[in-house]
Amino acid sequence: MLEPVFRAGDTYAIDRDIPREEALAYWLSEHAFVAEADGIAIGTYYIRRNYKGGGSHVCNCGYITARHAEGRGVARAMLTHSLDEARRIGFEAMQFNFVLASNIRAVETWTKAGFQTIGRVPHAFLMPEGEKVDALILHRFL
């Protein structure tokens, strides 16, 4: 699931040619989860501290829906699960540091779940085609 998303280079600020081992290490660094339907992986997400020390009560998450499962509510279900799991782990808030404004489905999903846009970084991301898009910072208390 990670490879096609990272290789596409249009949603995550990850090197498009990241080696498999590095991609897995990045994704699996703290708490990682897999969503399944009928024994088939349809999505994955991670939860990790957004910052260490005094900022460690705020978590960050990343989500990927398998291409064959897009449009079926997988991201919403993973978000709901991640909010519960983050509370269980002991986090007090969730923050997304770099949501591309062009990722309309993600922005709508997070906004409907109560996330507020607390920042906008103009032209922060260079799309593969050369267009620069803004990155949003989204936050929600748990």
Secondary structure, 3 states (H helix, E strand, C coil): CHHHHHHHCCCCCCCCCCCHHHHHHHHCCCEEEEEEECCEEEEEEEEEECCCHHHCCEEEEEEEECHHHCCCCHHHHHHHHHHHHHHHHCCCEEEEEEEECCCHHHHHHHHHCCCEEEEEEEEEEECCCCCEEEEEEEEEEC
